[in-house]
Amino acid sequence: MSVRVCSLQDLTPGEGLRIDSVTPPIAVFLTEDGQVHAIDDTCTHQEASLAAGWLEDCRVECPLHESTFSLLTGDVDQPPAKRGVRVHQVEVRGDDVLVELSQDAPNLPPGVTV
Ligand code: FES
């Protein structure tokens, strides 16, 4: 089931938006070429918000260390993070951004629980 998480106008190209209304929080990104993607917001290494990271093409770099995550697959490119994040399916309907949350278990960092 899809949930509305924000409106398209809430998003800024090249930036992420943390959504706290779902648990665990997710990060929604609008890429420079107009694509909307959603992944888990919490880095898998430590408690950092990926919405506050740096977006380049379809990868976001964690704001704390140098691991980057794919917005398309959730995979991580290099340590210190070792596990990827979940990817959530996004549908843009008019101005509404709808997300179908992954049913997989989240890869939360040590000490963080849902
Ligand atoms: S907290 Fe994200 S790579 Fe360390």
Backbone and ligand atoms as CSV (ligand in chain L), in Angstrom:
chain,resi,resn,atom,element,x,y,z
A,1,MET,N,N,0.838,-1.190,0.000
A,1,MET,CA,C,0.000,0.000,0.000
A,1,MET,C,C,0.882,1.252,0.000
A,2,SER,N,N,0.539,2.207,-0.866
A,2,SER,CA,C,1.335,3.432,-0.953
A,2,SER,C,C,0.877,4.452,0.078
A,3,VAL,N,N,1.825,5.221,0.576
A,3,VAL,CA,C,1.492,6.314,1.485
A,3,VAL,C,C,2.007,7.619,0.887
A,4,ARG,N,N,1.226,8.683,1.061
A,4,ARG,CA,C,1.672,9.998,0.607
A,4,ARG,C,C,2.669,10.525,1.629
A,5,VAL,N,N,3.848,10.905,1.178
A,5,VAL,CA,C,4.870,11.346,2.131
A,5,VAL,C,C,5.156,12.843,2.045
A,6,CYS,N,N,4.913,13.438,0.889
A,6,CYS,CA,C,5.147,14.876,0.739
A,6,CYS,C,C,4.570,15.301,-0.599
A,7,SER,N,N,4.681,16.583,-0.891
A,7,SER,CA,C,4.294,17.050,-2.212
A,7,SER,C,C,5.562,17.311,-3.009
A,8,LEU,N,N,5.409,17.321,-4.313
A,8,LEU,CA,C,6.554,17.544,-5.197
A,8,LEU,C,C,7.203,18.891,-4.886
A,9,GLN,N,N,6.384,19.856,-4.502
A,9,GLN,CA,C,6.908,21.201,-4.211
A,9,GLN,C,C,7.788,21.231,-2.967
A,10,ASP,N,N,7.656,20.229,-2.105
A,10,ASP,CA,C,8.499,20.184,-0.900
A,10,ASP,C,C,9.937,19.815,-1.241
A,11,LEU,N,N,10.158,19.285,-2.441
A,11,LEU,CA,C,11.475,18.762,-2.810
A,11,LEU,C,C,12.279,19.795,-3.597
A,12,THR,N,N,13.578,19.801,-3.352
A,12,THR,CA,C,14.495,20.704,-4.052
A,12,THR,C,C,15.422,19.863,-4.914
A,13,PRO,N,N,15.566,20.211,-6.203
A,13,PRO,CA,C,16.453,19.414,-7.061
A,13,PRO,C,C,17.866,19.322,-6.469
A,14,GLY,N,N,18.384,18.092,-6.436
A,14,GLY,CA,C,19.739,17.890,-5.926
A,14,GLY,C,C,19.808,17.742,-4.421
A,15,GLU,N,N,18.635,17.693,-3.768
A,15,GLU,CA,C,18.635,17.575,-2.305
A,15,GLU,C,C,17.680,16.481,-1.842
A,16,GLY,N,N,17.863,16.114,-0.564
A,16,GLY,CA,C,17.013,15.102,0.034
A,16,GLY,C,C,16.099,15.707,1.078
A,17,LEU,N,N,15.003,15.023,1.364
A,17,LEU,CA,C,14.059,15.450,2.398
A,17,LEU,C,C,13.811,14.257,3.319
A,18,ARG,N,N,14.062,14.474,4.606
A,18,ARG,CA,C,13.815,13.402,5.569
A,18,ARG,C,C,12.323,13.349,5.892
A,19,ILE,N,N,11.772,12.149,5.863
A,19,ILE,CA,C,10.353,11.956,6.170
A,19,ILE,C,C,10.265,11.162,7.466
A,20,ASP,N,N,9.759,11.810,8.500
A,20,ASP,CA,C,9.667,11.177,9.812
A,20,ASP,C,C,8.316,10.522,10.075
A,21,SER,N,N,7.389,10.709,9.153
A,21,SER,CA,C,6.045,10.177,9.395
A,21,SER,C,C,5.976,8.671,9.169
A,22,VAL,N,N,7.068,8.081,8.692
A,22,VAL,CA,C,7.134,6.617,8.580
A,22,VAL,C,C,8.289,6.123,9.453
A,23,THR,N,N,8.221,4.877,9.869
A,23,THR,CA,C,9.229,4.310,10.763
A,23,THR,C,C,9.837,3.057,10.148
A,24,PRO,N,N,11.175,2.985,10.053
A,24,PRO,CA,C,12.144,4.055,10.298
A,24,PRO,C,C,12.018,5.146,9.243
A,25,PRO,N,N,12.545,6.350,9.526
A,25,PRO,CA,C,12.399,7.451,8.573
A,25,PRO,C,C,13.026,7.136,7.219
A,26,ILE,N,N,12.474,7.760,6.187
A,26,ILE,CA,C,13.032,7.577,4.848
A,26,ILE,C,C,13.528,8.927,4.327
A,27,ALA,N,N,14.323,8.877,3.275
A,27,ALA,CA,C,14.817,10.091,2.623
A,27,ALA,C,C,14.308,10.068,1.188
A,28,VAL,N,N,13.678,11.182,0.786
A,28,VAL,CA,C,13.173,11.316,-0.575
A,28,VAL,C,C,14.048,12.330,-1.298
A,29,PHE,N,N,14.511,11.964,-2.474
A,29,PHE,CA,C,15.412,12.823,-3.247
A,29,PHE,C,C,14.783,13.183,-4.582
A,30,LEU,N,N,15.014,14.426,-4.982
A,30,LEU,CA,C,14.680,14.866,-6.335
A,30,LEU,C,C,16.001,15.116,-7.044
A,31,THR,N,N,16.278,14.329,-8.062
A,31,THR,CA,C,17.561,14.490,-8.758
A,31,THR,C,C,17.497,15.712,-9.676
A,32,GLU,N,N,18.661,16.126,-10.128
A,32,GLU,CA,C,18.719,17.302,-11.005
A,32,GLU,C,C,17.937,17.070,-12.288
A,33,ASP,N,N,17.795,15.805,-12.699
A,33,ASP,CA,C,17.041,15.558,-13.929
A,33,ASP,C,C,15.575,15.200,-13.660
A,34,GLY,N,N,15.114,15.500,-12.450
A,34,GLY,CA,C,13.678,15.422,-12.188
A,34,GLY,C,C,13.148,14.088,-11.709
A,35,GLN,N,N,14.033,13.141,-11.389
A,35,GLN,CA,C,13.574,11.846,-10.891
A,35,GLN,C,C,13.417,11.894,-9.369
A,36,VAL,N,N,12.403,11.197,-8.870
A,36,VAL,CA,C,12.188,11.140,-7.429
A,36,VAL,C,C,12.496,9.721,-6.945
A,37,HIS,N,N,13.313,9.623,-5.900
A,37,HIS,CA,C,13.704,8.326,-5.351
A,37,HIS,C,C,13.548,8.349,-3.833
A,38,ALA,N,N,13.354,7.175,-3.258
A,38,ALA,CA,C,13.236,7.091,-1.802
A,38,ALA,C,C,14.052,5.912,-1.292
A,39,ILE,N,N,14.834,6.178,-0.248
A,39,ILE,CA,C,15.613,5.128,0.420
A,39,ILE,C,C,15.472,5.322,1.926
A,40,ASP,N,N,15.927,4.354,2.700
A,40,ASP,CA,C,15.952,4.564,4.147
A,40,ASP,C,C,16.856,5.748,4.457
A,41,ASP,N,N,16.454,6.550,5.461
A,41,ASP,CA,C,17.220,7.767,5.753
A,41,ASP,C,C,18.457,7.492,6.591
A,42,THR,N,N,18.413,6.480,7.427
A,42,THR,CA,C,19.518,6.266,8.369
A,42,THR,C,C,20.626,5.460,7.706
A,43,CYS,N,N,21.834,5.995,7.749
A,43,CYS,CA,C,22.995,5.282,7.223
A,43,CYS,C,C,23.132,3.942,7.948
A,44,THR,N,N,23.699,2.960,7.274
A,44,THR,CA,C,23.836,1.639,7.894
A,44,THR,C,C,25.087,1.542,8.762
A,45,HIS,N,N,25.940,2.558,8.737
A,45,HIS,CA,C,27.178,2.528,9.520
A,45,HIS,C,C,26.955,3.096,10.915
A,46,GLN,N,N,26.478,4.349,10.986
A,46,GLN,CA,C,26.139,4.988,12.252
A,46,GLN,C,C,24.886,5.816,12.013
A,47,GLU,N,N,24.428,6.470,13.089
A,47,GLU,CA,C,23.176,7.194,12.959
A,47,GLU,C,C,23.390,8.546,12.274
A,48,ALA,N,N,23.313,8.564,10.974
A,48,ALA,CA,C,23.431,9.790,10.189
A,48,ALA,C,C,22.258,9.826,9.218
A,49,SER,N,N,21.790,11.032,8.933
A,49,SER,CA,C,20.650,11.196,8.029
A,49,SER,C,C,21.146,11.354,6.597
A,50,LEU,N,N,20.803,10.391,5.757
A,50,LEU,CA,C,21.256,10.457,4.364
A,50,LEU,C,C,20.587,11.598,3.606
A,51,ALA,N,N,19.432,12.056,4.095
A,51,ALA,CA,C,18.776,13.210,3.453
A,51,ALA,C,C,19.666,14.443,3.527
A,52,ALA,N,N,20.564,14.464,4.511
A,52,ALA,CA,C,21.476,15.602,4.666
A,52,ALA,C,C,22.792,15.367,3.918
A,53,GLY,N,N,22.871,14.276,3.175
A,53,GLY,CA,C,24.100,13.955,2.449
A,53,GLY,C,C,24.198,14.703,1.134
A,54,TRP,N,N,25.239,14.383,0.368
A,54,TRP,CA,C,25.484,15.064,-0.897
A,54,TRP,C,C,25.056,14.159,-2.033
A,55,LEU,N,N,24.191,14.707,-2.876
A,55,LEU,CA,C,23.658,13.932,-3.987
A,55,LEU,C,C,24.460,14.214,-5.245
A,56,GLU,N,N,24.901,13.142,-5.887
A,56,GLU,CA,C,25.565,13.305,-7.176
A,56,GLU,C,C,25.018,12.237,-8.100
A,57,ASP,N,N,24.369,12.686,-9.171
A,57,ASP,CA,C,23.643,11.793,-10.065
A,57,ASP,C,C,22.679,10.962,-9.231
A,58,CYS,N,N,22.841,9.642,-9.252
A,58,CYS,CA,C,21.907,8.804,-8.507
A,58,CYS,C,C,22.560,8.169,-7.292
A,59,ARG,N,N,23.559,8.862,-6.700
A,59,ARG,CA,C,24.188,8.351,-5.482
A,59,ARG,C,C,24.208,9.458,-4.438
A,60,VAL,N,N,24.025,9.054,-3.181
A,60,VAL,CA,C,24.111,10.021,-2.101
A,60,VAL,C,C,25.260,9.626,-1.179
A,61,GLU,N,N,26.078,10.618,-0.854
A,61,GLU,CA,C,27.197,10.380,0.059
A,61,GLU,C,C,26.761,10.708,1.473
A,62,CYS,N,N,27.020,9.784,2.384
A,62,CYS,CA,C,26.694,9.978,3.791
A,62,CYS,C,C,27.366,11.258,4.308
A,63,PRO,N,N,26.657,12.074,5.097
A,63,PRO,CA,C,27.264,13.323,5.579
A,63,PRO,C,C,28.367,13.110,6.611
A,64,LEU,N,N,28.465,11.906,7.208
A,64,LEU,CA,C,29.488,11.696,8.231
A,64,LEU,C,C,30.783,11.115,7.676
A,65,HIS,N,N,30.671,10.110,6.830
A,65,HIS,CA,C,31.879,9.465,6.306
A,65,HIS,C,C,31.750,9.376,4.791
A,66,GLU,N,N,32.527,8.534,4.158
A,66,GLU,CA,C,32.583,8.640,2.700
A,66,GLU,C,C,31.835,7.565,1.939
A,67,SER,N,N,31.049,6.771,2.607
A,67,SER,CA,C,30.275,5.769,1.879
A,67,SER,C,C,29.200,6.460,1.048
A,68,THR,N,N,28.959,5.948,-0.147
A,68,THR,CA,C,27.836,6.472,-0.936
A,68,THR,C,C,26.866,5.336,-1.238
A,69,PHE,N,N,25.603,5.697,-1.339
A,69,PHE,CA,C,24.535,4.718,-1.558
A,69,PHE,C,C,23.816,5.037,-2.867
A,70,SER,N,N,23.478,3.985,-3.593
A,70,SER,CA,C,22.722,4.153,-4.835
A,70,SER,C,C,21.257,4.397,-4.514
A,71,LEU,N,N,20.675,5.403,-5.158
A,71,LEU,CA,C,19.239,5.633,-4.992
A,71,LEU,C,C,18.432,4.597,-5.763
A,72,LEU,N,N,19.072,3.915,-6.701
A,72,LEU,CA,C,18.364,2.958,-7.557
A,72,LEU,C,C,18.329,1.563,-6.942
A,73,THR,N,N,19.452,1.156,-6.341
A,73,THR,CA,C,19.534,-0.211,-5.805
A,73,THR,C,C,19.762,-0.247,-4.297
A,74,GLY,N,N,20.186,0.859,-3.710
A,74,GLY,CA,C,20.495,0.905,-2.280
A,74,GLY,C,C,21.894,0.423,-1.953
A,75,ASP,N,N,22.638,-0.044,-2.954
A,75,ASP,CA,C,23.951,-0.626,-2.655
A,75,ASP,C,C,24.954,0.442,-2.212
A,76,VAL,N,N,25.918,-0.010,-1.408
A,76,VAL,CA,C,26.938,0.892,-0.886
A,76,VAL,C,C,28.234,0.647,-1.661
A,77,ASP,N,N,29.007,1.724,-1.899
A,77,ASP,CA,C,30.187,1.564,-2.746
A,77,ASP,C,C,31.456,1.256,-1.981
A,78,GLN,N,N,31.606,1.801,-0.773
A,78,GLN,CA,C,32.865,1.621,-0.054
A,78,GLN,C,C,32.642,1.749,1.441
A,79,PRO,N,N,33.561,1.164,2.258
A,79,PRO,CA,C,33.461,1.322,3.706
A,79,PRO,C,C,33.588,2.794,4.089
A,80,PRO,N,N,33.206,3.186,5.326
A,80,PRO,CA,C,32.945,2.281,6.436
A,80,PRO,C,C,31.582,1.577,6.428
A,81,ALA,N,N,30.577,2.092,5.741
A,81,ALA,CA,C,29.317,1.346,5.700
A,81,ALA,C,C,29.535,0.068,4.895
A,82,LYS,N,N,28.947,-1.021,5.366
A,82,LYS,CA,C,29.146,-2.302,4.673
A,82,LYS,C,C,27.848,-2.830,4.067
A,83,ARG,N,N,26.723,-2.384,4.606
A,83,ARG,CA,C,25.439,-2.893,4.118
A,83,ARG,C,C,24.673,-1.779,3.403
A,84,GLY,N,N,23.899,-2.163,2.420
A,84,GLY,CA,C,23.114,-1.195,1.669
A,84,GLY,C,C,21.870,-0.767,2.436
A,85,VAL,N,N,21.158,0.188,1.862
A,85,VAL,CA,C,19.888,0.632,2.437
A,85,VAL,C,C,18.739,0.090,1.591
A,86,ARG,N,N,17.558,0.091,2.173
A,86,ARG,CA,C,16.390,-0.333,1.413
A,86,ARG,C,C,15.978,0.773,0.434
A,87,VAL,N,N,15.458,0.344,-0.694
A,87,VAL,CA,C,14.902,1.276,-1.682
A,87,VAL,C,C,13.391,1.127,-1.651
A,88,HIS,N,N,12.700,2.231,-1.699
A,88,HIS,CA,C,11.240,2.219,-1.680
A,88,HIS,C,C,10.722,2.709,-3.032
A,89,GLN,N,N,9.631,2.093,-3.461
A,89,GLN,CA,C,9.066,2.441,-4.761
A,89,GLN,C,C,8.327,3.772,-4.681
A,90,VAL,N,N,8.597,4.635,-5.627
A,90,VAL,CA,C,7.996,5.981,-5.626
A,90,VAL,C,C,7.046,6.127,-6.800
A,91,GLU,N,N,5.922,6.768,-6.531
A,91,GLU,CA,C,5.005,7.144,-7.610
A,91,GLU,C,C,4.643,8.609,-7.404
A,92,VAL,N,N,4.782,9.400,-8.465
A,92,VAL,CA,C,4.379,10.806,-8.385
A,92,VAL,C,C,3.031,10.922,-9.080
A,93,ARG,N,N,2.033,11.344,-8.308
A,93,ARG,CA,C,0.679,11.474,-8.865
A,93,ARG,C,C,0.254,12.929,-8.697
A,94,GLY,N,N,0.275,13.655,-9.791
A,94,GLY,CA,C,0.017,15.095,-9.695
A,94,GLY,C,C,1.128,15.730,-8.876
A,95,ASP,N,N,0.748,16.374,-7.770
A,95,ASP,CA,C,1.753,17.001,-6.908
A,95,ASP,C,C,2.107,16.102,-5.721
A,96,ASP,N,N,1.467,14.955,-5.648
A,96,ASP,CA,C,1.685,14.073,-4.500
A,96,ASP,C,C,2.806,13.072,-4.760
A,97,VAL,N,N,3.678,12.912,-3.758
A,97,VAL,CA,C,4.717,11.885,-3.828
A,97,VAL,C,C,4.270,10.723,-2.957
A,98,LEU,N,N,4.021,9.598,-3.605
A,98,LEU,CA,C,3.559,8.399,-2.902
A,98,LEU,C,C,4.696,7.388,-2.852
A,99,VAL,N,N,4.812,6.710,-1.727
A,99,VAL,CA,C,5.885,5.739,-1.554
A,99,VAL,C,C,5.288,4.417,-1.098
A,100,GLU,N,N,5.734,3.352,-1.742
A,100,GLU,CA,C,5.382,2.017,-1.270
A,100,GLU,C,C,6.593,1.487,-0.520
A,101,LEU,N,N,6.445,1.351,0.777
A,101,LEU,CA,C,7.592,0.978,1.611
A,101,LEU,C,C,8.007,-0.463,1.367
A,102,SER,N,N,9.306,-0.672,1.324
A,102,SER,CA,C,9.847,-2.023,1.176
A,102,SER,C,C,9.419,-2.886,2.359
A,103,GLN,N,N,9.172,-4.137,2.068
A,103,GLN,CA,C,8.802,-5.076,3.132
A,103,GLN,C,C,10.030,-5.756,3.743
A,104,ASP,N,N,11.196,-5.487,3.170
A,104,ASP,CA,C,12.430,-6.071,3.710
A,104,ASP,C,C,12.744,-5.468,5.081
A,105,ALA,N,N,13.517,-6.179,5.866
A,105,ALA,CA,C,13.951,-5.628,7.157
A,105,ALA,C,C,14.998,-4.554,6.891
A,106,PRO,N,N,14.916,-3.417,7.614
A,106,PRO,CA,C,15.893,-2.348,7.397
A,106,PRO,C,C,17.274,-2.726,7.935
A,107,ASN,N,N,18.328,-2.227,7.299
A,107,ASN,CA,C,19.709,-2.425,7.771
A,107,ASN,C,C,20.106,-1.250,8.647
A,108,LEU,N,N,19.593,-1.216,9.848
A,108,LEU,CA,C,19.888,-0.088,10.734
A,108,LEU,C,C,21.252,-0.270,11.386
A,109,PRO,N,N,21.924,0.851,11.715
A,109,PRO,CA,C,23.250,0.734,12.343
A,109,PRO,C,C,23.132,0.207,13.760
A,110,PRO,N,N,24.239,-0.260,14.333
A,110,PRO,CA,C,24.223,-0.772,15.701
A,110,PRO,C,C,23.659,0.270,16.665
A,111,GLY,N,N,22.794,-0.165,17.548
A,111,GLY,CA,C,22.253,0.715,18.579
A,111,GLY,C,C,20.991,1.453,18.157
A,112,VAL,N,N,20.600,1.344,16.893
A,112,VAL,CA,C,19.379,2.015,16.434
A,112,VAL,C,C,18.305,0.964,16.201
A,113,THR,N,N,17.169,1.174,16.842
A,113,THR,CA,C,16.066,0.236,16.664
A,113,THR,C,C,14.845,0.992,16.157
A,114,VAL,N,N,13.899,0.262,15.611
A,114,VAL,CA,C,12.677,0.925,15.113
A,114,VAL,C,C,11.616,0.952,16.204
L,1,FES,S1,S,27.694,7.166,9.329
L,1,FES,FE1,FE,27.433,6.891,7.209
L,1,FES,S2,S,29.346,6.122,6.523
L,1,FES,FE2,FE,29.603,6.416,8.653
